[in-house]
Amino acid sequence: MSKGWFILVGVFSVSLGLVTGGLIKGNIELTAAGFVIGIGVFLIRNWLK
């Protein structure tokens, strides 16, 4: 696997952390940022395939 895939997995884990933290703390900005990053990672992953 290439270095790019490892970076994508790391960014995706940050995205999940932001969504989870935002939901736990009730902070809509963190949750929204996590979703935006997650969608970006999904689109980049599809582009790399």
C-alpha positions in Angstrom: 0.0 0.0 0.0 1.2 3.5 -0.8 1.9 6.3 1.6 -1.2 8.1 0.4 -3.4 5.4 1.7 -1.9 5.6 5.1 -2.4 9.3 5.1 -6.1 8.8 4.1 -6.6 6.3 6.9 -5.1 8.8 9.4 -7.2 11.7 8.2 -10.3 9.4 8.3 -9.6 8.5 12.0 -9.3 12.2 12.8 -12.6 12.7 11.1 -14.2 10.0 13.2 -12.7 11.5 16.3 -14.1 15.0 15.5 -17.6 13.5 14.8 -17.6 11.5 18.0 -16.2 14.3 20.1 -18.7 16.8 18.7 -21.6 14.4 19.4 -20.4 13.8 23.0 -19.8 17.4 23.8 -22.9 18.7 21.8 -20.6 20.8 19.7 -22.2 21.1 16.2 -19.1 22.7 14.7 -16.9 19.8 15.5 -19.4 17.3 14.2 -19.8 19.3 10.9 -16.1 19.6 10.5 -15.7 15.8 11.0 -18.4 15.1 8.3 -16.8 17.5 5.8 -13.4 15.9 6.3 -15.0 12.4 6.0 -16.8 13.3 2.8 -13.5 14.7 1.4 -11.7 11.5 2.3 -14.4 9.5 0.6 -14.2 11.5 -2.6 -10.4 11.3 -2.6 -10.5 7.6 -2.0 -12.8 7.1 -5.0 -10.5 9.3 -7.1 -7.4 7.2 -6.2 -9.0 3.8 -7.1 
